[in-house]
Amino acid sequence: MRKYLLPENCNTYKANLHSHSTWSDGCHSPEEMKKVYKEHGYSILSITDHNGLFSHYDLNEDDFLALTGYEVDFNRVHGNDYADFETAHFCAYPRERDNFTQPGLDMEYRSEKMRWTVNEETRKLLRPDGKAFSKSYDPENVNACLKILRDKNFIVTYNHPCWSVEDYSNYMSYDEIDCMEVYNHGCYVAGWDEYNGRMYDDILRSGKIIKCVATDDNHGTHDTCGGFTMFFAKKLCHEDIINAFDNGDFYCSTGPEITALYMEDGKLHIETKEKYEEIRLVTGHRRASRVCGEDHACFAVHPSCKYVRLEVVHGSKRAYTNAYPVSVLLGE
């Protein structure tokens, strides 16, 4: 019996889940960003300006959805150069469409990078919720703040570990995350190797089965439309996209496109839009496999693999599925 991991009979919606406008340190207005992304076939844009949760529902149309979110940071300051800070960044997305209250917001927080604080009219739109988060860069504080976000019904994503110069000891300590950026385009074009499949596997092999997204984290024109997350949903509306986010009904990519993903007779099947160089099976053990030069692949799933995920590779471009626990796939 066939079990679809990416739902069949759904529409697909291309999304950028991490971006910055002139409301923080971006170069383009929300309206300008919408125009660019629509021209490149995107249906969803989340404008996740730094430390400020704002509605951009005025951008919504039948074929375009502005998904509410913001980016929160934690820093260990060294001098006056931001490039020397130790830092951890996370995006947070409220599940409720009309929730614009921001847990942990510090209205007095000032930083050159967070330039929205200069605009007093924009600041009037902010709605603090509860005690301000400490910006202390230590796992106990970070997890405590992220837990508040999750308890307040936000989805939390861990961002750009390479750009943040975080190592195994850092990212393995973050217990309160729902997914991570397996690719960040803005950091990649800036010189960082922000393909993070290895880090994703580190987290998965520890027993934390989280999801993965690819984003732009764009601040200008040079870093747009490079990483995307493709949602499978019935309708382009907040509720359906958030449900797809929660259910893992998506894959992410920098180019290759996946058209179907399902289990049948104990085997994992994938179909792609065209023939790509490689389709790789990645597991929690050393049982890996690959198929070359095809637009489909079928892999046996060994019961001891803990989890499986797939990567589609074409030159420098990759697509990633989410990870799936083998016990769930095999119905144990």
N, C-alpha and C positions, 0 to 999 in steps of 0.2 A: 504494500500500500504506500502511495506517495504522500510524503509530508513536506509541505513547502516551508522553507525557512525565510524566504522573501515571499510575501503573500502573492498569490496569483490573482488575476482579474482586478488589479489595482492600477491606479495612475502612478506615474513616477514624477517626483518634484525635486529639481536640482536646487541645492541650498548652500549658501555660505553662512556659517554659524558664528563667525568671529570677524568683526570689522570695526573700524573707527572713523568717525566723521569729524567735522569741524566743531562738534559739541565737546570733543576732547582734543586729542592730538592728531586727528586726521586732516587731510588737505581738502576734502570734498564734502559738500553738504549732503544730508540724507537724500535730498531730491536728485542730486547729481549721481550719487551712488546707485540709486534705484535705476536710473536711465541706463547706466553702464551694464549693470547686471542683467536687466531685462534684454538688452541687446545681445548678450552672450548666453541666452537661453536659461537663465536662472528664474525660478519661481518664488524662492524664499531668500530673504536676507535678514540676518539678525545684526543690528547695530549695537555692538557691545562696548559702548564707550566706558572709559576708565572710571570706576568707582561712582557711577551714576546710572540709576535705573530709570529709563524714560520710555514713554510710549511714542511710537512712530506709526500709529494706526492710520494717520492721514495719508500714508503711502499706499494703503491697501487697495487692491482692485480685484476683479474676478480672477485674474491670472497672476496675481502677485500678492505675497503675504509678508508683512514685516513681523518677525518673531521677536518678542521682547526679551532682552537680556542685558547683562553688564559684566565687566571684568573687574575682579577684586585682586589686589596684590598684597604680599607680605614681604617686608624688606629688612635686611640687616645692613645698616648704613655704614659706608666707609668713606669719609671725607665728603666732598661735594660733587663727585662725578658719578652719575647714575650707573654708568657702565661698570663701576667697581662694586656695586651693591650685590649682595646675595639676595636672591628674590625667588618667589614662587607666585605664579599667576593662575587664576581659575576663572572660567566663565560660569555664570549662574543664570538659569532660565526659569521663570515662574510657570508652574503648570496651569494656574488659573489665569485666564485671559485678562481679567480686569484687576490683577494684583500688581500695583505699582509701588507698594511699600517696600522699603529696602532695609533688610536686617543689617545691623552693625554699621550703618552709615554714620560717619563722623563729619558733620557739617563744617568743622573747622580745619579739616585736613587740607593742607596746601602742599603742592609739589609742582615744580616747573613742568613735569611731564603731564600732569593732570590739569590741563589748562581750562577745563570747564569751570573750575572754581572761580575763575576771573569774571565769568559772565553772570552777573547778578540776576538777570531775567531767567536764565536757564536754571540757576540754583533754586529759584522759587518753585520749580516744578518737582523738586525732590521731596520725598516723604519718608523720613527716618522711621525705623522700627526697632525699638529696644536700645540697649546700651551699645555704644560705638565699639567696633572691633579693635582690638589691639593689633598693630601692624608688626608685632614681634615675629621674627623669622625663626620659629622653633616648632617642631612637629606637634607638640602638645597644644600650643596656641592655634596653629593652623587647623588641626583637626577639630578643635573645639568650635572654631568659627564656622568651618564647613558643616559641622553637624547641625549648627543652628540653621544654616541655609537649607539643609536637607529636611530638617524638622519643620521648617516653614514652607515645605513643598516646592523647593527649587531643585532642578536637575543641575548637577555640578560636573564640570569638565576640567580636567587638568591640562594646562597649556604648555607648549614649546619647552620641554625640559632641556634641550641642547642650548637654546638661546639663554635660558636661565642659568646655565652652567651648573645644573644639578646632576648629581651622580646617583648610583644605586642606593646609597644610604639615605638620600633625600626622598626620591620618588617612591621607594618601598615603604616609607613611613606614612604616606597619605592614605588613611583608611576610609575617609569620608568622600569618595569620588564615585561618580556613576560611569564615567568614561574618560578617555584621554585623547589628545591630539596625536594621532599616529603620523600626521604630516601637517606642517605649518608653512604656507607658501611665503609669507612675508619674511620669515626668518631664513628660509631656504635661499631666496634671492639675495638676501643680505650676507650670505656666505656660510650659514650654518647647515650642517647635514641633518636637516629636520625630518628625515625619514626614520621613524621611531619604532619600527617593528620589533627590534631586539628588546627595547625597554618594555613594550607591550607584553612580550613573552615573559620577561622577568616577573611582571606583576601577575600574569595569568598563572604561571607555574607556582606561585606562592599560594594559590587557591582563591585569589580574588578575580572572579569572572566579571570583568567590566567590559564596556563597549568601546569602540574607537571611531573617531571622526577625522576628516581632513578639512582644513580651513584655509582661508587666505590671511587673516589677521592684517588686512590691508589698511594702510595709512595714506596711500597716494594712488598713482596710476600704474606704477611699475610692478606693484605686487597684487594686482587684481586677477581674478578668474584663473587661479592656478590649482587650488585644492577645493574639492566639493564633496558634499554628502548627499546621496541620492535616497530620498524617502519614498517608500511604497505606501500609498494611502488612497482611500476612496475619494476624499475631497480635499481641496486646498483650503483648510480652515485651521484655526489654532488648535481646537480639540483633537482633530484627526492627526495632525503633525506631532503634537505632544504625545499622543498615544503610540504613534509609530516610533518616536524617540524612546519611550519607555519600553516598548516591546522588542526593540532591536530590529524593526522592519526597515532597514537601510543598509547600504554599504557606503564606503567612501573611496575617493579616487583622485588621482592627478591626471587622468586621461582615459584608461580602459573602462569599458562599460559592461556591467553584468546584467543579463536579462532574466536569468532564472537560477534559483538555488534550492535544492530539495534533497531529502533522504528517500531512498527507495531500496527495499530488500537489503538493508544494512549497509548501503553504499551512499556516499555523498556525491551528488551530481551538481555541476555548474555549467551554465551556458552563457556565452558572451556575445557581444554585438558583432564582433568579427574575429578573425584569427589573430591571436597575439603570440608573442615569442614564447612565453611560458605561463603555465598555471601551476602553482605550487601548493601542496598540502603541508601545513605547519601544525605540529602537535605538541602536546606536553611532554612527550618522550622523544627519542631519536628516530621515531618512525615517520620519516618524511617521504615525500614523493613528488614527482612533477610530470607534466605532459607538455610537449613543445609543439608550437605551430598549429594549434587547433582552436576551434571556437567552442569547444566543450571538453569536459573531462569527467571521469568517474573514479572515485577513490574508495577503497575498502577502509572501514573505520575499525581500528583495533580497540577492544574494550578497555585496555589499560592506558590509553593515551591521555586520559584526564580531560582534555579539550582538543578541539580541532578548529582551525580557521584556514582560509584560502587567500593567497595573493596572486594577482594577475600582473605579469611583468611585460612591459613592451618598451625597450630602450630604457630611458631614464624615468619612464612613467610607471606608476603602480596603482592597482586597486586592491582594497582590503575588505574582506568580510569581517563581521564581528566574530568573536570566539563563541563556540557552543560546547557546553559540557557533554562529554561522550555519554554519560549516564542518561541524559535527557534525550539525546539523539537515538540511542538504542532502546529507550524505554525501560531502563532497569529500575 
